[in-house]
């Protein structure tokens, strides 16, 4: 299936090749498709996580976020990691955690699932 590129797309590909970021147009297009595939997989994961969170909200399985809650969750994840037990990627910190006050609706503290500490760290869910 042959597709015609727009002049804008052709110019963009030529610019990327000229900057020696890729050897030719095929490499540029291959990487573009790889990135699109990665983005699609990440969006599917995010949507699945959001579905879980919305279900937890409907059931009322939420707790108030506090700095103490976050410290406890981090300590639980670190302990699980130290013991060689699995820790879900969704609860692994990727950098310094800076709680934001008033980041929930109407300036209220945000809420997090009760299961984040135990079940989310282990990959288990009450509804699973």
N, C-alpha and C positions, 0 to 999 in steps of 0.2 A: 504494500500500500504506500504509494508515493504521496508525499505532502509538499505543498509549496510553502516555503518560509516567507514571512512578510519582510519587506526591506529593513524594517527596524530589527527584526530577529537576526537577519543576515549580518547586519552591521555590528550587532552585539557579539555574535559569534566571532566575526573577524577581529574585533577589538580584543576579545579574550585570547585568541590564538596569537595575535600580534604581541601581546604582553608576555608571551611564552608561558602562559599558565597551562596550556594544553598544546599537544603537537598538531592537532587538526580539528576540524569541525566535528568529526565523529566522536572524538574524546569529549568535547564540550557537551554534545547531546547525550552521550552515555552517562556522564556525571549528572547532568540535569535530571535524567530519568531516575538515577539512583537516589538523588536528593528528594525527588518527588515521592518515590516509594518509601523512603525513610520518614518523610513528613506524614504520609498517609498512615503508616504503622503507628507513629506517635499519637496522631489524632484519634485513631481507634482505641489505643490504650487509655488516653485521656477521657474519651467519652465513656468507656467502660468504668473507669474510676468515678466519674461524675454520676453515673447511674447508681453505683453503690452508695455514694454519699447522699444522693437524693432519696434513695430508699431508706437509709438510716434516718434522715430527717423526718420522713413521713412516719416512721415507727417511733420517733421521739428519742432515738438513741444518740443524743448529742450531749456534750458537756461544754461548759464555758472554757474558753482559752484563757490561760493565765501563764505568766512566765514560769511558775512552779510546775504547771502541767507540762510545758515544753521541756523543762529540765528533767522531769521524771521520765518522759518518753525517750529523751536522748540517753539517759542513764540505762533504761531498759534495753534499748537498741545496742548500746555499747557493751552491756553485759552479755547479751545474746551473741554478739560478734566475738567477744573474748572467749566464750564457751564453745565457739565453733558452730553455733546454731544459725539458721538462716535469718536474715533481716530483709524485709521487702524493700526494694529500691525506692518505693514511694515514701518511705519514712526515713531514708538515709539523708542526712544533711549534706548539701552540696557546697556549703560555705558557711560563714558565720551567720547564725540565726539572730535576727534583730526583730523582736516582737514589736508590732506597731500598735499603739494604743488607739482605741476607737476605730479599728479598721472594719468592724462589722457594720450591718445596716444601722442607720441612725446614730453612728458613733459608738454603738455597743461593742463589747469585745466579740471577736469572731468565735464561732463554736466549732468543735471538732468531734468526730465520732468517739463514743466511749471505747470502742474496740481498737482505737489507734495504738494504745499502749501495749496490749497483749496480742489480740488477734491480728491486727495489721502487721505487727512486727514479725509474727510467725507465718503470715500468709493465710491464716484461717479466718473464717467469718462465721458469725452465729447463724446466718441464713444459708450457709453453704452446706 
